[in-house]
Amino acid sequence: MSDIEKTVLFGGLFDLYGKLLSPVQEKVMRDYYDNDLTLSEIAENDKISRQAVYDAVAKAQNKLLEIEEKVGAYKEIIKLKSK
């Protein structure tokens, strides 16, 4: 999967399920995907390590994929849009 495809996927999943993430994960994902900040910029703004930001993004991505696996709403939306 290309970086652009990943960005579209996680941006869509975040739009649907973002409120189900922890507050920290939600903020980091919003900064990373919606505000287009780098991991380093988020770390500097939030006064945490870049590794902590990376871990929060990775955990949030995994959680979003788990939720989508159970709910399947994103997949259905994509199907409807492609018709």
C-alpha positions in Angstrom: 0.0 0.0 0.0 1.4 3.4 -1.0 1.8 6.3 1.5 -1.1 8.1 -0.2 -3.4 5.1 0.1 -2.4 4.7 3.7 -3.2 8.4 4.4 -6.6 8.1 2.7 -7.4 4.9 4.6 -6.4 6.1 8.0 -7.9 9.5 7.4 -11.3 7.9 6.5 -11.1 5.5 9.5 -10.2 8.4 11.8 -13.2 10.4 10.5 -15.5 7.5 11.3 -14.0 6.1 14.5 -11.7 8.8 15.9 -14.0 9.4 18.9 -13.4 5.8 20.0 -9.7 6.4 20.5 -8.1 7.6 23.7 -7.8 11.4 24.0 -4.0 11.3 23.4 -4.4 9.0 20.3 -7.2 11.2 19.0 -5.1 14.4 19.3 -2.0 12.8 17.7 -4.0 11.4 14.8 -5.7 14.7 14.3 -2.4 16.5 14.2 -0.8 13.8 12.0 -3.6 13.3 9.4 -5.8 16.4 9.6 -3.2 19.1 10.4 -0.4 17.3 8.4 2.2 17.7 11.1 5.3 15.5 11.2 6.0 13.2 14.1 8.8 15.6 15.2 6.5 18.6 15.1 3.9 16.9 17.2 6.5 15.8 19.7 7.8 19.3 19.9 4.4 20.9 20.3 3.3 18.3 22.9 6.7 18.2 24.7 6.9 14.4 24.3 9.4 12.2 22.5 9.1 11.5 18.8 9.1 7.8 19.8 6.0 8.4 22.0 4.2 10.1 19.1 5.2 7.2 16.8 3.9 4.7 19.3 0.6 6.6 19.7 0.0 6.8 16.0 0.8 3.1 15.5 -1.5 2.0 18.4 -4.3 4.3 17.1 -3.9 2.9 13.6 -4.1 -0.7 14.9 -7.2 0.2 17.0 -8.9 1.8 14.0 -8.2 -1.3 11.9 -9.6 -3.5 14.6 -12.7 -1.4 14.9 -13.2 -1.5 11.1 -12.7 -5.2 11.1 -15.6 -5.6 13.5 -17.9 -2.8 12.1 -17.1 -2.6 8.4 -18.6 0.8 7.9 -15.7 2.2 5.9 -15.6 -0.7 3.5 -19.4 -0.2 2.9 -18.9 3.5 2.3 -16.2 2.8 -0.3 -18.4 0.2 -2.0 -21.3 2.7 -2.2 -19.1 5.4 -3.6 -17.7 3.2 -6.3 -21.2 2.4 -7.7 
